[in-house]
């Protein structure tokens, strides 16, 4: 069987499907860092600001670990390639953490394991660069659609059958097993399988044009990332994407279960219903992802989401007498917002990499990782602090108005729209070039040996 390789001008679609299945496994760790992590931390801590602070270590490590690994991977070469060693080490390390996190009943030991997990996860930041070195630019839009369909199938399964079982306790052959443990352990199995796939079924070919062998240094790290002026507009657009895609962050599951009083299963069922609809929409939108102007699609989706969020807030806060929406109302409004977000989200990453030269994929990826991490760090902690501060003035002691986080989300979306409009203006003025599309076909097809698995 032919191995999946990097640097082809066009690849078989079965490779795209294989990579999407790999993403399914890797995203499982991201899925676990969402609602399950929030509920795990809620067992030990009550303050949403503290929960958000611990969860945001993931973002800190995006900078301290992920960006550094991306920078280094552009400049080294081993017999196993330059991206894969980081990915395999990360997957196995996170899987090991997942085995022990649900077993501990001590708050600080659990927090330590969570922090180690989040650090290990960012060692695998090179997976994105490997993905883009395998999938050529002209296939990335449809590839993103395929990946999103598989992602939504995962979300559908997770929220229909998994998250609602978080508090369950079962006896299996006399052993007490909780739903929380099964969630983490199932994700660990997927990560181990993903590590085997990367290690045995992929091969990196040594690039013809790169910065391999360039001296690695702290100063060089920041210089290579931030001193290339042609990358600054990409970072600006990346910042806009990051601040507008977070929405309520770790506040969302608390809003469902703590403020609106729904069970975890009801929350999961609602999300699953919306996800089933999204699968159909993703296929339709994905068909056009490579056919229309990506900037216009992204800006249109972002603007519509901004307007709908304002309508949603006013509907709940000023129209509903008890300020508690019914499940069907959450589905209807939520699905409208998700639908327009899909339009922009589908082209978000392909759009960014239209403006990144191929020889700077990981370096620019590191820079975008830093920018996006700082943005997420500010937004997530800002959101939890905003909720805590708002609740202090408008709620009874010990109660929190989690829905108030939407006010801050709306303001942030408005800022993001302004940044994207500035980027569009720069493109029209010729101040920004689509370097990624100019490089199409620059790497010739070769049968030469690369790194063997």
C-alpha positions in Angstrom: 0.0 0.0 0.0 1.3 3.4 -1.0 2.1 5.7 2.0 0.4 9.1 2.4 3.1 11.6 1.3 3.7 15.3 1.4 4.4 17.7 -1.5 2.2 16.5 -4.3 0.5 18.9 -6.6 -2.7 16.8 -6.4 -3.5 13.8 -4.2 -6.1 11.0 -4.2 -9.2 11.8 -2.4 -8.8 8.7 -0.3 -5.8 10.4 1.2 -8.0 13.3 2.1 -10.5 11.0 3.8 -7.7 9.3 5.7 -6.4 12.6 7.0 -9.9 13.6 8.0 -10.3 10.3 10.0 -7.0 11.1 11.6 -8.4 14.6 12.5 -11.4 12.8 14.0 -9.1 11.1 16.5 -7.0 14.2 17.2 -10.0 16.4 17.7 -11.2 14.0 20.3 -8.7 15.5 22.7 -10.0 19.0 21.8 -13.5 17.8 22.4 -12.5 16.5 25.8 -10.9 19.8 26.7 -14.4 21.4 26.2 -17.4 20.3 28.2 -15.9 17.3 29.9 -13.0 19.3 31.2 -15.4 22.0 32.4 -17.4 19.4 34.3 -14.3 17.7 35.7 -13.0 21.0 37.1 -16.5 21.8 38.4 -16.2 18.9 40.7 -13.4 20.7 42.5 -14.0 24.4 41.9 -17.1 26.5 41.8 -15.8 29.9 40.6 -16.2 30.2 36.8 -13.2 32.5 36.6 -11.0 29.8 38.2 -12.3 27.2 35.9 -11.7 29.4 32.9 -8.2 30.2 34.1 -7.2 26.5 34.4 -8.7 25.7 31.0 -6.8 28.6 29.5 -3.5 27.0 30.2 -4.1 25.3 26.8 -3.7 28.7 25.3 -0.6 29.6 27.2 1.0 26.4 25.9 0.0 27.3 22.4 2.6 30.0 22.7 5.2 28.4 25.0 5.1 24.9 23.5 3.1 24.8 20.2 4.7 27.8 18.5 8.2 26.7 19.5 7.6 23.2 18.1 6.3 24.6 14.9 9.4 26.9 14.6 11.8 24.0 15.3 10.0 21.6 12.9 10.7 23.9 10.0 14.4 23.8 10.7 15.2 20.1 11.4 15.1 16.9 9.5 15.2 13.3 10.9 14.9 9.9 9.3 11.2 10.1 10.4 10.6 13.5 9.0 10.2 16.9 10.7 6.5 17.0 11.8 5.7 13.3 12.6 8.0 12.9 15.6 6.2 15.8 17.4 2.8 14.4 16.6 3.4 10.9 17.7 5.0 12.0 21.0 2.1 14.3 21.7 -0.6 11.8 21.0 0.9 9.1 23.2 1.5 11.7 26.0 -2.0 13.0 26.0 -3.4 9.5 26.0 -1.4 8.6 29.1 -2.8 11.7 30.9 -6.4 10.7 29.9 -5.9 7.4 31.6 -5.2 9.0 35.0 -7.2 12.2 35.1 -10.6 10.7 35.9 -9.1 8.4 38.5 -7.9 11.1 40.9 -10.2 12.7 43.5 -7.6 15.3 44.6 -8.2 18.8 43.1 -4.5 19.8 42.8 -3.4 16.4 41.4 -6.2 16.6 38.9 -5.2 20.1 38.0 -1.6 19.1 37.5 -2.5 16.3 35.2 -4.8 18.6 33.2 -1.9 21.1 32.8 0.5 18.4 31.7 -2.2 17.2 29.2 -2.6 20.7 27.8 1.2 21.1 27.4 1.6 17.7 25.7 -1.3 18.5 23.3 0.6 21.5 21.9 3.6 19.4 21.1 1.5 18.1 18.3 0.8 21.5 16.8 2.8 20.4 13.8 -0.1 18.3 12.7 -1.7 21.3 11.0 1.5 22.0 9.0 1.7 18.3 8.0 -1.9 18.4 6.9 -1.3 21.4 4.6 1.9 19.9 3.2 -0.1 16.8 2.1 -3.3 18.5 0.8 -2.5 21.0 -2.0 -4.2 24.5 -2.0 -6.7 23.7 -4.8 -8.1 20.8 -2.7 -8.1 22.4 0.7 -11.6 23.9 0.6 -13.3 20.6 -0.2 -10.9 18.8 2.2 -12.1 21.2 4.9 -15.7 20.3 4.1 -14.9 16.6 4.3 -13.1 17.1 7.6 -16.0 19.1 8.9 -18.6 16.4 8.0 -16.5 13.8 9.9 -16.1 16.3 12.8 -19.9 16.8 13.0 -20.5 13.1 13.0 -18.1 13.0 16.0 -20.0 15.8 17.7 -23.3 14.1 16.9 -22.2 10.9 18.5 -20.5 12.7 21.4 -23.5 14.8 22.4 -26.1 12.1 21.7 -24.6 9.2 23.5 -21.6 10.4 25.6 -21.8 13.7 27.4 -25.1 12.8 29.1 -23.5 9.8 30.7 -20.8 11.9 32.4 -22.3 11.4 35.9 -23.3 7.7 35.4 -21.8 4.9 37.5 -21.7 1.3 36.3 -20.4 -2.0 37.6 -18.4 -3.9 35.0 -17.4 -7.3 36.3 -17.4 -5.9 39.8 -15.4 -2.8 38.9 -16.9 0.6 39.4 -16.6 2.6 36.2 -18.0 6.2 35.8 -19.1 7.9 32.7 -16.4 10.5 33.1 -13.7 7.7 33.0 -15.2 6.2 29.9 -15.1 9.5 28.1 -11.4 10.0 28.8 -10.4 6.4 28.2 -12.2 6.2 24.9 -10.4 9.4 23.7 -7.1 7.8 24.9 -7.7 4.7 22.7 -8.4 7.0 19.7 -5.2 8.9 20.3 -3.1 5.7 20.4 -4.6 4.5 17.1 -3.9 8.0 15.6 -0.3 7.7 16.7 0.1 4.3 15.0 -1.5 5.8 11.8 0.9 8.7 11.7 3.9 6.5 12.5 3.2 3.7 10.1 1.1 5.1 7.2 2.6 8.5 6.5 5.9 9.7 5.0 7.4 13.1 4.7 9.5 14.0 1.7 12.3 16.4 2.2 11.3 19.8 0.9 13.2 21.3 -2.0 12.8 24.8 -0.7 12.8 25.4 3.1 14.8 26.8 6.0 16.1 23.4 7.0 19.4 23.7 8.9 18.8 27.3 9.8 20.3 28.1 13.2 17.7 27.8 16.0 17.7 30.5 18.6 15.4 32.5 20.8 16.0 35.7 18.9 15.8 34.0 15.6 12.5 32.4 16.7 10.8 35.8 17.1 12.6 37.4 14.3 11.6 34.8 11.7 8.0 35.0 12.9 7.4 38.7 13.4 9.9 40.5 11.3 8.5 39.4 7.9 6.2 42.2 7.0 4.4 40.1 4.4 3.1 37.9 7.2 1.7 40.8 9.3 -1.7 41.0 7.5 -2.1 37.2 7.9 -1.6 37.6 11.6 -4.2 40.4 11.6 -6.7 38.2 9.9 -5.9 35.3 12.2 -6.5 37.5 15.2 -9.9 38.5 13.8 -10.8 34.8 13.3 -9.7 33.8 16.7 -11.6 36.4 18.7 -14.8 35.7 16.8 -14.8 31.9 16.9 -14.6 31.5 20.7 -18.1 32.7 21.6 -18.9 31.7 25.2 -16.1 29.2 25.7 -16.2 27.3 29.0 -19.2 29.3 30.1 -21.6 27.5 27.6 -22.0 24.2 29.4 -22.5 26.1 32.7 -25.2 28.3 31.1 -27.1 25.2 30.0 -26.8 23.2 33.3 -26.4 25.8 36.0 -28.5 28.8 34.9 -31.1 27.3 32.6 -31.4 24.1 34.6 -31.1 21.6 31.8 -29.4 18.2 32.2 -26.2 17.3 30.5 -28.2 14.9 28.3 -30.7 17.6 27.3 -27.8 19.9 26.5 -26.1 17.1 24.5 -29.3 16.2 22.6 -29.8 19.8 21.6 -26.3 20.1 20.3 -26.6 16.8 18.5 -29.8 17.9 16.7 -28.1 21.0 15.5 -25.1 19.0 14.4 -27.2 16.6 12.3 -28.5 19.7 10.4 -25.0 21.0 10.1 -23.8 17.9 8.3 -26.1 18.6 5.4 -25.3 22.3 5.4 -21.5 21.5 5.5 -21.8 19.3 2.4 -23.7 22.0 0.5 -21.4 24.9 1.6 -18.3 22.8 1.1 -19.2 22.2 -2.6 -18.8 25.9 -3.1 -15.8 26.5 -0.8 -13.3 26.5 -3.7 -15.6 28.3 -6.1 -16.3 31.7 -4.5 -14.2 34.5 -3.0 -13.2 33.3 0.4 -12.8 36.7 1.9 -16.4 37.7 1.0 -17.7 34.4 2.3 -15.9 34.8 5.6 -17.0 38.4 6.1 -20.6 37.6 5.2 -20.8 34.8 7.7 -19.2 36.9 10.4 -21.6 39.8 9.9 -24.7 37.6 9.9 -23.6 35.9 13.1 -23.1 39.3 14.7 -26.6 40.4 13.9 -28.2 37.1 15.0 -26.4 37.1 18.3 -27.9 40.6 19.0 -31.3 39.3 18.2 -30.8 36.2 20.3 -29.7 38.2 23.3 -32.7 40.6 23.1 -35.1 37.7 22.6 -34.0 36.0 25.8 -33.3 39.0 27.9 -36.3 41.2 27.0 -39.0 39.0 25.5 -39.0 35.8 27.5 -40.6 36.5 30.9 -38.4 34.1 32.9 -35.4 34.7 30.6 -35.1 30.9 30.1 -35.5 29.7 26.5 -37.1 26.4 25.7 -35.0 23.7 24.1 -36.6 24.2 20.7 -35.9 27.9 20.8 -32.2 27.2 21.6 -32.1 24.9 18.6 -33.8 27.4 16.2 -31.7 30.4 17.1 -28.5 28.4 17.7 -28.9 26.7 14.3 -29.3 30.0 12.5 -26.2 31.3 14.1 -24.2 28.1 13.4 -25.4 28.1 9.8 -24.0 31.5 9.0 -20.8 30.7 11.1 -20.4 27.7 8.8 -20.3 29.9 5.8 -17.3 31.7 7.2 -15.8 28.9 9.2 -15.6 26.6 6.2 -13.2 28.9 4.4 -11.4 30.4 7.4 -8.2 28.3 7.4 -8.0 27.9 3.6 -8.4 31.7 3.4 -5.5 32.3 5.8 -3.1 29.9 3.9 -3.9 31.6 0.6 -1.7 34.3 1.8 1.2 32.2 3.4 4.2 31.2 1.3 4.8 27.4 1.3 8.3 27.8 2.7 6.9 29.6 5.7 4.0 27.3 6.5 5.1 26.3 10.0 6.9 29.6 10.8 3.7 31.5 10.0 1.7 28.8 11.7 3.7 29.5 14.8 3.1 33.2 14.5 -0.6 32.6 14.0 -0.6 30.2 16.9 0.9 33.0 19.1 -1.6 35.6 17.9 -4.6 33.3 18.2 -3.4 32.1 21.6 -3.1 35.6 23.0 -6.5 36.5 21.5 -8.1 33.4 23.0 -6.4 33.9 26.4 -7.8 37.4 26.6 -11.2 36.4 25.4 -11.7 33.3 27.6 -10.4 34.9 30.8 -12.0 38.2 29.9 -15.4 36.4 29.4 -15.2 34.5 32.7 -14.1 37.6 34.6 -16.8 39.6 32.9 -19.4 37.1 34.0 -18.0 37.1 37.6 -18.0 40.9 37.7 -21.4 41.3 36.1 -22.9 38.8 38.4 -21.5 40.5 41.4 -23.5 43.6 40.6 -26.7 42.1 39.2 -27.1 38.7 40.9 -27.6 37.4 44.4 -24.4 36.2 46.2 -23.2 32.9 44.9 -25.3 33.1 41.7 -23.9 33.8 38.2 -25.5 35.2 35.1 -23.7 33.1 32.5 -25.8 34.5 29.7 -24.3 38.0 30.2 -21.2 36.5 28.4 -23.0 37.0 25.1 -22.8 40.8 25.5 -19.0 40.6 25.5 -19.1 38.1 22.6 -21.2 40.5 20.5 -18.8 43.4 21.2 -15.8 41.2 20.2 -17.5 40.1 17.0 -18.0 43.8 16.1 -14.3 44.3 16.6 -13.5 41.3 14.4 -15.7 42.5 11.6 -13.8 45.8 11.6 -10.4 44.0 11.4 -11.6 41.8 8.4 -12.9 44.9 6.6 -9.4 46.5 7.0 -7.8 43.3 5.5 -10.2 43.4 2.5 -9.2 47.0 1.9 -5.5 46.1 2.0 -6.1 43.3 -0.5 -7.9 45.6 -2.9 -5.1 48.2 -2.6 -2.5 45.5 -3.5 -0.9 45.7 0.0 -1.5 42.0 0.6 -0.5 39.2 -1.9 -1.9 35.7 -2.1 1.5 34.0 -1.8 0.0 30.6 -1.1 -1.8 30.5 -4.4 1.2 31.8 -6.3 3.2 28.8 -5.0 0.8 26.3 -6.6 2.8 23.9 -8.7 6.2 25.1 -7.4 7.1 21.7 -5.9 7.5 19.2 -8.7 6.2 15.6 -8.4 9.1 13.3 -7.4 9.5 9.7 -6.6 12.6 10.3 -4.6 12.9 8.9 -1.1 12.0 10.9 1.8 11.9 9.9 5.4 10.8 6.3 5.9 8.2 5.4 8.5 
